[in-house]
Amino acid sequence: MAAPVQQPSGAKRKGKAQYVQAKRARRCDGGGPRQLEPGLQGILITCNMNERKCVEEAYSLLNEYGDDMYGPEKFTDKDKQPSGSEGEDDDVEAALKKEVGDIKASTEMKLRRFQSVESGANNVVFIRTLGIEPEKLVHHILQDMYETKKKKTRVILRMLPISGTCKAFLEDMKKYAETFLEPWFKAPNKGTFQIVYKSRNNSHMNREEVIKELAGIVGSLNSENKVDLTNPQYTVVVEIIKAVCCLSVVKDYMLFRKYNLQEVVKSTKDSSQLNPKQPAQAGNGKEAKLESGDISNQNDSAEGKNDQQVVPENNEEPRQMKPRSETQEVNEGGAKPELENQVTEGSESNENDVS
């Protein structure tokens, strides 16, 4: 009886190693970026210490309203786990080919409508979006919560749509903003606006310089664009995390309590208590507006220079707060000088918000 032909042991080990590597890649590959980077759209969410719970609440809320606006997501069999027969030693090459094929074929399907990525800052969650307009979705969520006064989250504080991201260097931001801001501010489009700024884990950006440049760009797009700190049509949101700049232009920023989900569900009577302070803050920078979740421990003095006044949340007990306020003055590109004091939220590299 002839002895069975055996494959070289080295070849077999190599094949199994390739299979294991491919399987691990398939398991770990999320079909997209794992951290916040230039070129993304999404939703920046701040929370109160419990980031895991924040992600769970975010998925629940976004899927609920996402299905309402865009219909349920559709999945195929390609999303299912491969059968156990792939791992049989007697068919390593076939299993390897199938694994590679599954990775390539399912990459697009793995790009879910919502996918959490590393934000680069404590108490901040970034949900990457695909195939939707984040500013419209978030506005829809806030509009519904504002009208129904139905509280749907416990740990989520603010939810800001991010329509674009670029490198957090002044020249990159200027070049990107010139095109990014056109849909809202380039003639014949026009509107009243304010600019709000927040920097986390970044010490090389100068807040005043950024606001001045962006205000100049808005003014250059249409000289009829005017600053309004009380009730602007548009709010230009600038959120910098490490080396990434997140930008968005949102509506009803003041009406929806700076896009704060905890505050927007409160009664109109409660909300009206804050409104009288707005003109005083815009005029002399001495009044601080209350905002839920705007709690900060300024442990990084370099970054602290870019932040503004900090005030306690109505339903939270703050620790180690440093109130600051400051009125921006910009004279460039036809834009008016007054730009709103942005209330900082979260803290920088050593954030320590209350639970």
C-alpha positions, 0 to 999 in steps of 0.5 A, a space after each residue: 500500500 502506497 504511503 500518503 503524500 504529505 505536504 511540506 510542514 512549512 507550507 502548511 504552517 505558512 498557509 495557516 498563518 496567512 489564514 489566521 492573519 486574514 481572519 483577524 483582519 476581517 474581524 478587526 476591519 470596521 470598514 472605515 477609520 478608527 479615529 477622528 481624522 480629516 475628511 469625515 462627516 459625523 456627530 460630535 457628542 459630549 457626555 458626562 463621564 460615562 462614554 460607553 453609555 453615551 455611545 449606546 444612547 447615541 446609537 439608539 437615538 440616531 438609529 431611531 431618527 435615522 430610520 424615520 428620515 432615511 428608512 431602515 438600513 438594509 443588510 445582506 448575507 455578507 454581514 453574517 459570520 462565515 461558517 465553521 468549515 472555513 477553518 478546517 486544516 484540510 482546506 486552508 487555501 480555500 478558507 484563505 481565499 474565502 476570507 479575503 473575498 469576504 473582507 473585500 465584498 463586505 467592506 462597503 456593507 460594513 460602512 454602517 450609517 453610524 459608526 463610533 470612532 475614537 474622538 481623541 478627547 475624554 468625555 467626547 464621542 464621535 459618530 461617523 456618518 455615511 449617506 446622510 446629512 448630519 446637520 439635518 438629522 441633528 436638527 430634526 432630533 432637537 426639533 422633535 425634543 424641543 416640541 415634545 419636551 420628551 427627554 430621551 437621553 441621560 448621559 448625552 449632553 450636547 450633540 453637534 453635527 460635523 459637516 466637514 473636518 480638516 487638519 487643525 492648522 490655520 492655513 489648512 482651515 482657511 483653505 477648507 473654510 473658503 469652500 465649506 462656507 459657500 453654501 450658506 454665505 456666498 452671494 446671493 446667499 446671506 445671513 446673520 451669523 456668530 462663530 463659536 470655538 472650542 479646542 481640546 488637546 491642542 496647544 498650537 491653535 490661537 483662538 482669536 486668530 481662528 475666529 478672525 480668519 473665519 469671520 473674514 472669510 464669511 464677510 468676503 463671501 458676501 458683505 451683507 453677512 452680519 453678526 448677530 449674537 442674540 438670534 443668528 440665522 447661522 452659527 459656525 461651530 468650530 471644534 478642534 480636537 488634537 490635530 483635527 478641526 471639525 466644522 459645521 454651520 447650524 440653525 436655531 443654535 440659541 433656540 435649541 439651547 446650544 444643541 444641548 439635549 438636556 436643556 432643550 426639553 425644559 419648559 419655555 419658562 425655564 429657558 426664558 430665564 437665560 435669555 436676558 443675559 445674552 445681550 449683556 454677554 455680547 456687549 461687555 463679556 461680563 455675563 455668563 450664560 448657563 448651559 448644561 454640560 459646560 463644565 471644565 477643569 482647566 488643567 492645561 494652561 496652554 489650551 486654557 488660553 483658547 477657551 472661554 468662560 465656564 459655567 455650571 450645568 443646571 442639573 449638575 454639580 461642577 468641580 473646579 470651574 474657572 469662569 471666563 468670558 471674552 468678546 471677540 473683535 474682528 475687522 476683516 473682510 467686511 464682517 462685523 467685529 463682535 463674535 459670541 463668547 463660546 462657553 467651553 465644554 469638557 476639558 482638555 488633555 486632563 479632563 475630569 468632568 463630574 459624573 
